[in-house]
Amino acid sequence: MNFWLPDNLQRITQGQWLAEPADRARPLLGISTDTRHIHAGQIFLALQGEKFDAHDFLHQASDSGATLLIVHDADKARKFLDSKKASAAHAPAVMLVPDTLAALQQLASTYRDELRKRNCTVIAVAGSNGKTT
């Protein structure tokens, strides 16, 4: 089983499709929370913080080639989908989850479990000094 299949991600996050994937058998190519680093075929997960809301960047994620948007703001997601229908542009799949941060944590935890099942060694680079260099 490929971890990055849309239905597997839906099962892990307990998400609900607002727009179904065009190809459920095609694995997605990674995940990003930053529209400046999205590549075609990837997932954009819209996080929200005190001073930002990534739901405001759904169009940029789509224009950059995101195949799946994971959101928790249903109103902004529906506005995005309505605007995509009006422009007749190809819209990515959109999955609604209760909390995108919790969904990211669920995906990370489950992926780590998958790596463990395959006897992969997982390391962490921690601390506040020297990671950039």
SULCORKA-V389731 format. One record per pair of residues at least 24 apart in sequence whose C-alpha atoms are under 10 Angstrom apart, sorted by sequence separation. I is the first residue (numbers start at 1). J is the second residue. If there is no record, write none. Layout:
i->I j->J
i->I j->J
This chain:
i->2 j->26
i->3 j->27
i->4 j->28
i->5 j->29
i->35 j->59
i->36 j->60
i->37 j->61
i->38 j->62
i->39 j->63
i->40 j->64
i->41 j->65
i->42 j->66
i->43 j->67
i->44 j->68
i->45 j->69
i->46 j->70
i->47 j->71
i->48 j->72
i->56 j->80
i->59 j->83
i->67 j->91
i->68 j->92
i->69 j->93
i->70 j->94
i->71 j->95
i->72 j->96
i->73 j->97
i->74 j->98
i->2 j->27
i->3 j->28
i->4 j->29
i->35 j->60
i->36 j->61
i->38 j->63
i->39 j->64
i->40 j->65
i->41 j->66
i->42 j->67
i->43 j->68
i->44 j->69
i->45 j->70
i->46 j->71
i->47 j->72
i->48 j->73
i->55 j->80
i->59 j->84
i->65 j->90
i->66 j->91
i->67 j->92
i->68 j->93
i->69 j->94
i->70 j->95
i->71 j->96
i->72 j->97
i->73 j->98
i->2 j->28
i->4 j->30
i->34 j->60
i->35 j->61
i->38 j->64
i->39 j->65
i->40 j->66
i->41 j->67
i->42 j->68
i->43 j->69
i->44 j->70
i->45 j->71
i->46 j->72
i->47 j->73
i->63 j->89
i->65 j->91
i->66 j->92
i->67 j->93
i->68 j->94
i->69 j->95
i->70 j->96
i->71 j->97
i->72 j->98
i->73 j->99
i->4 j->31
i->34 j->61
i->35 j->62
i->37 j->64
i->38 j->65
i->39 j->66
i->40 j->67
i->41 j->68
i->42 j->69
i->43 j->70
i->44 j->71
i->45 j->72
i->46 j->73
i->62 j->89
i->63 j->90
i->65 j->92
i->66 j->93
i->67 j->94
i->68 j->95
i->69 j->96
i->70 j->97
i->71 j->98
i->72 j->99
i->73 j->100
i->33 j->61
i->35 j->63
i->36 j->64
i->38 j->66
i->39 j->67
i->62 j->90
i->63 j->91
i->71 j->99
i->72 j->100
i->32 j->61
i->35 j->64
i->38 j->67
i->62 j->91
i->63 j->92
i->70 j->99
i->71 j->100
i->72 j->101
i->35 j->65
i->62 j->92
i->70 j->100
i->71 j->101
i->35 j->66
i->61 j->92
i->62 j->93
i->72 j->103
i->59 j->91
i->71 j->103
i->70 j->103
i->32 j->66
i->58 j->92
i->70 j->104
i->31 j->66
i->30 j->66
i->58 j->94
i->6 j->43
i->29 j->66
i->31 j->68
i->32 j->69
i->33 j->70
i->4 j->42
i->28 j->66
i->29 j->67
i->31 j->69
i->4 j->43
i->28 j->67
i->31 j->70
i->28 j->68
i->23 j->67
i->22 j->67
i->21 j->67
i->22 j->68
i->21 j->68
i->20 j->68
i->19 j->68
i->43 j->92
i->19 j->69
i->43 j->93
i->44 j->94
i->45 j->95
i->18 j->69
i->41 j->92
i->43 j->94
i->48 j->99
i->18 j->70
i->47 j->99
i->48 j->100
i->49 j->101
i->17 j->70
i->18 j->71
i->46 j->99
i->47 j->100
i->48 j->101
i->16 j->70
i->46 j->100
i->47 j->101
i->15 j->70
i->16 j->71
i->45 j->100
i->46 j->101
i->47 j->102
i->15 j->71
i->18 j->74
i->45 j->101
i->47 j->103
i->13 j->70
i->15 j->72
i->47 j->104
i->19 j->77
i->45 j->103
i->46 j->104
i->18 j->77
i->19 j->78
i->45 j->104
i->10 j->70
i->18 j->78
i->6 j->67
i->9 j->70
i->6 j->68
i->19 j->81
i->18 j->81
i->22 j->91
i->21 j->91
i->22 j->92
i->23 j->93
i->20 j->91
i->21 j->92
i->22 j->93
i->33 j->104
i->19 j->91
i->20 j->92
i->21 j->93
i->32 j->104
i->19 j->92
i->20 j->93
i->21 j->94
i->31 j->104
i->19 j->93
i->20 j->94
i->21 j->95
i->18 j->93
i->19 j->94
i->20 j->95
i->17 j->93
i->18 j->94
i->19 j->95
i->31 j->107
i->17 j->94
i->18 j->95
i->19 j->96
i->16 j->94
i->17 j->95
i->18 j->96
i->15 j->94
i->16 j->95
i->17 j->96
i->15 j->95
i->16 j->96
i->17 j->97
i->14 j->95
i->15 j->96
i->16 j->97
i->13 j->95
i->14 j->96
i->15 j->97
i->16 j->98
i->13 j->96
i->14 j->97
i->15 j->98
i->13 j->97
i->14 j->98
i->15 j->99
i->10 j->95
i->13 j->98
i->15 j->100
i->9 j->95
i->10 j->96
i->13 j->99
i->6 j->93
i->10 j->97
i->13 j->100
i->15 j->103
i->6 j->95
i->13 j->102
i->14 j->103
i->13 j->103
i->12 j->103
i->13 j->104
i->13 j->105
i->14 j->106
i->10 j->103
i->13 j->106
i->9 j->103
i->12 j->106
i->13 j->107
i->12 j->107
i->9 j->106
i->10 j->107
i->12 j->109
i->13 j->110
i->9 j->107
i->12 j->110
i->8 j->107
i->12 j->111
i->9 j->110
i->4 j->107
i->3 j->107
i->3 j->110
i->4 j->111
i->3 j->111
i->3 j->114
